[in-house]
Amino acid sequence: MFDSLADKLQGTLSGVRQRGALTEEDITKAMREIRLALLEADVNFRVVKDFTKTVKERANGVQVAQQLNPGQQVVKIVNEELTGLMGGAAAGLTFSPRPPTVILMAGLQGSGKTTATGKLARWLKNERGASVAVAACDVYRPAAVEQLIKVGVQAGATVYERGTDHDPVDIARWALDQAKRDNKDVLIVDTSGRLHVDQALMEELGNIKKAVRPHNVLLVVDAMTGQDAVNVAEQFAETAQFDGVVLSKLDGDARGGAALSVKAVTGKPIMFASTGEKLDAFERFHPDRMAQRILGMGDVLSFIEKAEKATDEDEAAELERKLRRNEFTLDDFLAQLTKIRKMGSLTSLMGMIPGLAGHKLSQMDVDEREFDRIEAIIRSMTPMERRRPELIKGSRRLRIAKGSGTSVQQVNQLVKQFGEMRKMMRGLSQGKMPDLGALTRGR
């Protein structure tokens, strides 16, 4: 995400960062390039103007910290202002002391609102341990109710629906009664959208709000529409009170205009971001972490959080024991591969690591299908072959290739690379520096 903007800003600031001294002309030139990068990213013009003016004023009057040179200090200022532009601290939901907490989802048709409803339900269930129900109040869009039933079930939420023949206000009121009866912690109400902001949409949204008195109103906007998404948010802000924004399809947004503009234009924070098609590709929006990723500083906290969710302490201790005793098998390798995949795509993970963000390694087009091939090959092996891959020769390799739908060459490559990786891990457990080239030479 934000690849184009990140490349331009990192390119501009890399030169600034290395300068031991900066003249006013240096700063003016850098601000000009930053202004162009932001405008090309479809950031609101007023936002760009205010942002570059503030950064320039701070950079010209900067008191340089002892541990930073002037160029580094400018980068620090840009990071702080980017963070502030997107809202500063991460914003959270308001939870009622008397459940259920009601969350009303609003947005235009096609913004990804129904999918975001399912993703939010899953997030609340997994992150907060909440008992969640969703209400199907989008009765106009074809198949909207069926879609919510599908994503609601996948998210582990109870779905309250009465088809498309009832008034959406009555459905919302009925769903709230059901949620109270079922002792639900949270009720998420999925409302209908339109192709544009109109009076009918706002009136219906207002009537549903009166019926259920939501504790949170979230506006879902499509990040890929850039400035149009900001315009929609601004129109909603003028006619309907909402508390925060959910940016959908952020993974497909190479520019970043919506994320960088919406808070400044509407005054409302971005609370959540949808970063992929799967239900688990949904996370809280942290302005400081996003600013660091845009500037190539990585996002260590998000990386650690993802790793902690995928790692069990006892399993980690057992893995360390196996590595020390050289007992790491292909079964163990497959288990670790599965954990990594649960953390997200390798491309997104590499962008979180300081030093790799902006590096050519982080820009590699990682073919996730390679993981599927590796898994298929390993699962086509016998338990003994997974424990002792050195046994895999001749007819065994042919059998495994046929069973996994791959070639003998691909089986050979995996076995060879695994052997090199096991040597490297054994060396690490003994305090030796690894030969990182070994893995690539095995190709």
C-alpha positions as CSV (number, residue, x, y, z in Angstrom):
1,M,0.0,0.0,0.0
2,F,1.1,3.6,-0.7
3,D,3.9,2.2,-2.8
4,S,4.1,5.2,-5.1
5,L,4.0,7.8,-2.3
6,A,6.4,5.9,-0.2
7,D,9.0,5.7,-3.0
8,K,8.8,9.4,-3.7
9,L,9.0,10.5,-0.1
10,Q,11.8,8.1,0.8
11,G,13.7,9.2,-2.3
12,T,13.3,12.9,-1.4
13,L,14.2,12.4,2.3
14,S,17.1,10.1,1.7
15,G,19.1,13.0,0.3
16,V,18.0,15.3,3.1
17,R,18.8,12.7,5.8
18,Q,22.5,12.5,4.7
19,R,23.1,16.2,4.8
20,G,25.2,17.5,7.7
21,A,23.9,21.0,7.2
22,L,20.8,22.3,5.4
23,T,20.2,25.7,3.9
24,E,16.8,27.3,3.5
25,E,17.1,26.6,-0.2
26,D,17.6,22.8,0.5
27,I,14.5,22.8,2.6
28,T,12.5,24.7,0.0
29,K,13.5,22.2,-2.7
30,A,12.6,19.2,-0.4
31,M,9.2,20.8,0.4
32,R,8.6,21.3,-3.3
33,E,9.2,17.6,-4.0
34,I,7.1,16.5,-1.1
35,R,4.3,18.8,-2.2
36,L,4.4,17.2,-5.7
37,A,4.5,13.7,-4.2
38,L,1.4,14.3,-2.0
39,L,-0.5,15.9,-4.9
40,E,0.3,12.9,-7.1
41,A,-0.9,10.7,-4.3
42,D,-4.3,12.4,-4.6
43,V,-4.1,14.1,-1.2
44,N,-6.5,17.0,-0.8
45,F,-4.9,20.3,-2.0
46,R,-5.6,22.3,1.1
47,V,-4.2,19.5,3.2
48,V,-1.0,19.5,1.1
49,K,-0.6,23.2,1.4
50,D,-1.0,23.3,5.2
51,F,1.2,20.2,5.6
52,T,4.2,21.5,3.6
53,K,3.9,25.0,5.2
54,T,4.0,23.6,8.7
55,V,6.9,21.2,7.9
56,K,8.9,24.1,6.3
57,E,8.3,26.4,9.3
58,R,9.4,23.8,11.7
59,A,12.4,22.7,9.6
60,N,13.7,26.3,9.2
61,G,13.4,27.0,13.0
62,V,14.5,23.6,14.2
63,Q,16.6,23.2,17.3
64,V,18.8,20.3,16.3
65,A,18.9,17.5,18.9
66,Q,22.4,16.3,19.9
67,Q,21.9,12.8,18.5
68,L,20.5,14.0,15.1
69,N,22.0,16.0,12.3
70,P,19.8,18.7,10.6
71,G,18.8,16.3,7.8
72,Q,17.7,13.6,10.2
73,Q,15.8,16.2,12.2
74,V,13.8,17.2,9.1
75,V,12.9,13.6,8.6
76,K,11.7,13.4,12.2
77,I,9.5,16.5,11.6
78,V,8.0,15.0,8.5
79,N,7.3,11.8,10.4
80,E,5.6,13.7,13.2
81,E,3.5,15.8,10.9
82,L,2.4,12.8,8.8
83,T,1.3,11.1,12.1
84,G,-0.6,14.2,13.1
85,L,-2.2,14.5,9.7
86,M,-3.7,11.0,10.0
87,G,-5.0,11.6,13.5
88,G,-2.1,11.3,15.9
89,A,-3.0,8.6,18.4
90,A,-5.0,5.5,17.3
91,A,-8.8,6.0,17.9
92,G,-10.9,3.3,19.4
93,L,-14.6,2.3,19.7
94,T,-16.8,3.4,22.5
95,F,-18.2,0.4,24.5
96,S,-21.4,0.6,26.5
97,P,-21.3,-0.4,30.2
98,R,-24.7,-2.0,29.5
99,P,-24.4,-4.3,26.5
100,P,-25.1,-4.5,23.7
101,T,-22.8,-1.9,22.3
102,V,-24.4,-0.8,19.0
103,I,-22.3,0.0,15.9
104,L,-23.9,1.5,12.9
105,M,-22.2,0.9,9.5
106,A,-22.8,3.6,6.8
107,G,-21.4,4.2,3.4
108,L,-22.1,4.3,-0.3
109,Q,-22.9,1.2,-2.3
110,G,-19.7,-0.5,-3.5
111,S,-17.6,0.8,-0.6
112,G,-17.2,-2.6,0.9
113,K,-19.5,-1.9,3.8
114,T,-21.0,-5.4,4.2
115,T,-17.6,-7.1,4.0
116,A,-16.3,-4.6,6.5
117,T,-19.2,-5.5,8.8
118,G,-18.1,-9.1,8.8
119,K,-14.5,-8.3,9.3
120,L,-15.3,-6.0,12.2
121,A,-17.4,-8.7,13.8
122,R,-14.6,-11.2,13.5
123,W,-12.1,-8.6,14.9
124,L,-14.3,-8.0,17.9
125,K,-14.8,-11.7,18.5
126,N,-11.1,-12.5,18.3
127,E,-9.5,-9.4,19.8
128,R,-12.0,-8.7,22.6
129,G,-13.7,-12.0,23.1
130,A,-17.0,-10.4,22.4
131,S,-20.3,-12.1,21.5
132,V,-21.3,-10.4,18.3
133,A,-24.5,-10.2,16.2
134,V,-25.0,-8.4,12.9
135,A,-28.2,-7.0,11.6
136,A,-29.1,-7.1,7.8
137,C,-30.7,-3.8,7.1
138,D,-29.5,-3.4,3.5
139,V,-32.8,-4.5,1.9
140,Y,-32.3,-2.7,-1.5
141,R,-29.1,-4.1,-3.0
142,P,-29.5,-7.5,-4.6
143,A,-28.0,-10.3,-2.6
144,A,-26.9,-8.0,0.2
145,V,-28.7,-10.0,2.9
146,E,-27.2,-13.3,1.5
147,Q,-23.8,-11.7,1.5
148,L,-24.0,-10.6,5.1
149,I,-25.3,-14.1,6.2
150,K,-22.2,-15.6,4.5
151,V,-19.6,-13.3,6.0
152,G,-21.4,-13.2,9.4
153,V,-21.3,-17.0,9.7
154,Q,-17.6,-17.0,8.6
155,A,-16.9,-14.4,11.3
156,G,-18.6,-16.4,14.0
157,A,-21.4,-13.8,14.5
158,T,-25.1,-14.4,14.9
159,V,-27.0,-12.9,11.9
160,Y,-30.3,-11.2,12.5
161,E,-32.2,-10.9,9.2
162,R,-35.8,-10.7,8.0
163,G,-35.3,-10.8,4.3
164,T,-36.0,-7.8,2.0
165,D,-39.7,-7.4,2.6
166,H,-39.5,-5.4,5.9
167,D,-38.7,-1.8,6.5
168,P,-35.0,-1.5,7.5
169,V,-35.8,0.7,10.5
170,D,-38.1,-2.0,11.8
171,I,-35.5,-4.6,11.2
172,A,-32.9,-2.6,13.1
173,R,-35.2,-2.1,16.1
174,W,-36.1,-5.8,16.1
175,A,-32.5,-6.9,15.8
176,L,-31.7,-4.7,18.9
177,D,-34.4,-6.5,20.9
178,Q,-33.0,-9.8,19.7
179,A,-29.5,-8.8,20.8
180,K,-30.7,-7.8,24.2
181,R,-32.6,-11.1,24.6
182,D,-29.5,-13.1,23.5
183,N,-27.2,-11.2,25.8
184,K,-24.9,-10.1,22.9
185,D,-22.0,-7.9,23.7
186,V,-22.1,-6.1,20.4
187,L,-24.7,-5.5,17.6
188,I,-23.4,-4.3,14.3
189,V,-26.0,-2.8,12.0
190,D,-25.3,-3.0,8.2
191,T,-27.3,-0.3,6.5
192,S,-28.1,0.3,2.9
193,G,-26.0,2.5,0.6
194,R,-26.6,4.4,-2.5
195,L,-24.6,5.2,-5.6
196,H,-24.2,8.7,-4.3
197,V,-25.0,10.7,-1.2
198,D,-28.7,11.7,-1.4
199,Q,-31.5,12.8,0.9
200,A,-33.2,9.4,1.0
201,L,-30.0,7.7,2.2
202,M,-29.5,10.3,4.9
203,E,-33.1,10.2,6.1
204,E,-33.1,6.4,6.4
205,L,-29.8,6.5,8.2
206,G,-31.2,9.1,10.6
207,N,-34.3,7.0,11.3
208,I,-32.2,3.9,12.0
209,K,-30.0,6.0,14.4
210,K,-33.1,7.1,16.2
211,A,-34.4,3.5,16.5
212,V,-31.2,1.9,17.8
213,R,-29.2,4.8,19.3
214,P,-25.8,3.6,18.3
215,H,-22.7,4.1,20.5
216,N,-20.6,4.3,17.3
217,V,-21.3,5.3,13.7
218,L,-18.6,4.1,11.3
219,L,-18.4,5.4,7.8
220,V,-16.9,2.9,5.3
221,V,-15.0,4.5,2.4
222,D,-13.2,2.9,-0.5
223,A,-9.5,3.9,-0.2
224,M,-8.9,3.2,-3.9
225,T,-11.2,6.0,-4.9
226,G,-8.7,8.5,-3.4
227,Q,-10.0,12.1,-3.3
228,D,-13.6,10.8,-4.1
229,A,-13.5,8.9,-0.9
230,V,-12.6,12.1,1.0
231,N,-15.4,14.0,-0.8
232,V,-17.9,11.3,0.3
233,A,-16.7,11.5,3.9
234,E,-17.0,15.3,3.9
235,Q,-20.6,15.1,2.6
236,F,-21.5,12.5,5.2
237,A,-19.9,14.7,7.9
238,E,-22.0,17.7,6.8
239,T,-25.3,15.8,6.9
240,A,-24.9,12.9,9.3
241,Q,-22.8,12.5,12.5
242,F,-20.3,9.7,12.3
243,D,-17.6,8.9,14.8
244,G,-14.9,7.3,12.7
245,V,-13.9,5.9,9.3
246,V,-13.2,2.4,8.1
247,L,-10.9,2.5,5.1
248,S,-11.7,-0.5,2.8
249,K,-9.4,-1.9,0.1
250,L,-6.4,-0.1,1.6
251,D,-4.1,-2.9,0.3
252,G,-5.0,-1.8,-3.3
253,D,-4.3,1.9,-2.7
254,A,-0.9,2.7,-4.1
255,R,-1.3,6.4,-3.6
256,G,-2.7,7.0,-0.1
257,G,-4.8,10.1,-0.7
258,A,-7.7,9.0,1.3
259,A,-5.7,8.0,4.4
260,L,-3.8,11.2,4.4
261,S,-6.7,13.5,3.8
262,V,-9.8,12.2,5.6
263,K,-8.9,13.2,9.1
264,A,-7.9,16.7,8.2
265,V,-11.0,17.3,6.0
266,T,-13.7,15.7,8.2
267,G,-12.1,16.0,11.7
268,K,-13.0,12.3,12.2
269,P,-10.3,9.7,12.8
270,I,-9.6,6.5,10.8
271,M,-10.4,3.7,13.2
272,F,-9.9,0.6,11.1
273,A,-8.4,-0.4,7.8
274,S,-9.2,-3.4,5.6
275,T,-6.0,-4.7,4.1
276,G,-7.0,-7.7,2.0
277,E,-9.9,-9.8,0.8
278,K,-9.9,-12.4,3.7
279,L,-11.9,-11.7,6.8
280,D,-8.7,-11.6,9.0
281,A,-7.2,-8.8,6.8
282,F,-8.6,-6.1,9.1
283,E,-6.8,-4.1,11.7
284,R,-6.9,-1.0,13.9
285,F,-5.4,2.0,12.1
286,H,-2.3,3.4,13.9
287,P,-1.3,6.8,12.3
288,D,2.2,6.7,13.8
289,R,2.9,3.2,12.5
290,M,1.5,4.1,9.1
291,A,3.7,7.2,8.9
292,Q,6.8,5.1,9.7
293,R,6.0,2.6,7.0
294,I,5.4,5.3,4.4
295,L,8.8,6.8,5.3
296,G,10.6,3.5,5.2
297,M,11.1,3.2,8.9
298,G,9.2,-0.1,9.2
299,D,6.5,-1.0,11.7
300,V,8.1,-3.1,14.4
301,L,5.1,-3.0,16.8
302,S,2.6,-4.4,14.2
303,F,5.2,-7.0,13.2
304,I,5.6,-8.1,16.9
305,E,1.9,-8.1,17.5
306,K,1.3,-10.4,14.5
307,A,4.2,-12.6,15.6
308,E,2.9,-12.9,19.1
309,K,-0.6,-14.0,17.9
310,A,1.0,-16.7,15.7
311,T,3.4,-18.0,18.4
312,D,2.8,-20.1,21.4
313,E,5.5,-19.9,24.1
314,D,5.6,-23.7,24.7
315,E,5.8,-24.4,20.9
316,A,8.6,-21.8,20.6
317,A,10.6,-23.5,23.4
318,E,10.1,-26.9,21.8
319,L,11.2,-25.5,18.4
320,E,14.4,-24.1,20.0
321,R,15.1,-27.5,21.6
322,K,14.7,-29.2,18.2
323,L,17.0,-26.7,16.5
324,R,19.7,-27.2,19.2
325,R,19.5,-31.0,18.8
326,N,19.3,-30.9,15.0
327,E,15.9,-32.5,15.1
328,F,14.1,-29.9,12.9
329,T,12.0,-31.8,10.4
330,L,9.9,-30.9,7.3
331,D,6.8,-31.3,9.5
332,D,8.3,-28.5,11.8
333,F,9.1,-26.5,8.7
334,L,5.5,-26.8,7.4
335,A,4.1,-25.8,10.8
336,Q,6.3,-22.6,10.9
337,L,5.3,-21.8,7.3
338,T,1.7,-22.0,8.3
339,K,2.2,-19.6,11.2
340,I,4.0,-17.1,8.9
341,R,1.2,-17.2,6.4
342,K,-1.3,-16.4,9.2
343,M,0.6,-13.2,9.9
344,G,-0.1,-11.9,6.4
345,S,1.6,-11.8,3.0
346,L,5.4,-11.8,3.0
347,T,5.4,-8.6,1.0
348,S,3.5,-6.7,3.7
349,L,5.6,-8.3,6.5
350,M,8.8,-7.2,4.9
351,G,7.6,-3.7,4.7
352,M,7.3,-3.7,8.5
353,I,10.9,-4.5,9.1
354,P,13.2,-1.4,9.5
355,G,15.9,-1.4,6.9
356,L,13.9,-3.5,4.5
357,A,11.2,-0.9,3.9
358,G,12.2,0.8,0.7
359,H,14.9,-1.8,0.1
360,K,14.7,-3.9,-3.1
361,L,14.0,-7.0,-1.0
362,S,10.7,-5.4,0.3
363,Q,9.7,-4.6,-3.3
364,M,10.0,-8.2,-4.6
365,D,6.9,-9.7,-6.0
366,V,6.5,-12.7,-3.7
367,D,4.6,-15.5,-5.4
368,E,2.4,-16.7,-2.5
369,R,1.5,-19.8,-4.7
370,E,5.0,-21.0,-4.0
371,F,3.9,-21.8,-0.4
372,D,1.1,-23.9,-1.8
373,R,3.5,-25.9,-3.9
374,I,5.8,-26.4,-0.9
375,E,2.9,-27.5,1.3
376,A,1.7,-29.9,-1.4
377,I,5.2,-31.5,-1.8
378,I,5.6,-32.0,2.0
379,R,2.2,-33.4,2.4
380,S,2.9,-35.9,-0.4
381,M,5.8,-37.4,1.7
382,T,5.5,-40.2,4.2
383,P,6.1,-39.4,7.9
384,M,9.5,-41.1,7.6
385,E,10.5,-39.0,4.6
386,R,9.5,-35.8,6.4
387,R,11.7,-36.8,9.4
388,R,14.6,-37.9,7.2
389,P,14.5,-36.1,3.8
390,E,17.9,-37.6,2.9
391,L,16.0,-40.8,2.1
392,I,14.1,-39.0,-0.8
393,K,15.9,-40.3,-3.9
394,G,14.9,-41.7,-7.3
395,S,11.5,-43.3,-7.2
396,R,10.5,-41.5,-4.0
397,R,11.0,-38.1,-5.7
398,L,9.0,-39.2,-8.7
399,R,6.2,-40.4,-6.4
400,I,6.1,-37.2,-4.4
401,A,6.2,-35.1,-7.6
402,K,3.2,-36.9,-9.0
403,G,1.3,-36.8,-5.7
404,S,1.8,-33.0,-5.3
405,G,1.3,-32.1,-8.9
406,T,4.8,-30.7,-9.2
407,S,8.0,-31.7,-11.0
408,V,10.9,-33.8,-9.8
409,Q,13.1,-30.7,-10.2
410,Q,10.8,-28.8,-7.7
411,V,11.0,-31.7,-5.2
412,N,14.8,-31.7,-5.6
413,Q,15.0,-28.0,-5.0
414,L,12.9,-28.1,-1.8
415,V,14.9,-31.0,-0.4
416,K,18.2,-29.2,-1.2
417,Q,17.1,-25.9,0.2
418,F,15.7,-27.5,3.4
419,G,19.1,-29.2,3.9
420,E,20.9,-25.9,3.6
421,M,18.4,-24.2,5.9
422,R,18.9,-26.9,8.5
423,K,22.6,-26.4,8.4
424,M,22.2,-22.6,8.8
425,M,19.8,-23.1,11.8
426,R,22.2,-25.5,13.4
427,G,25.0,-23.0,13.0
428,L,22.9,-20.3,14.5
429,S,22.1,-22.4,17.6
430,Q,25.9,-22.9,18.0
431,G,26.5,-19.1,17.8
432,K,28.0,-19.2,14.2
433,M,27.2,-16.6,11.6
434,P,24.9,-18.0,8.9
435,D,25.8,-18.3,5.2
436,L,22.8,-16.4,3.8
437,G,23.9,-17.2,0.2
438,A,23.4,-20.9,0.8
439,L,19.7,-20.7,0.4
440,T,19.8,-18.9,-2.9
441,R,22.6,-21.1,-4.2
442,G,20.2,-24.1,-3.6
443,R,18.0,-22.8,-6.4
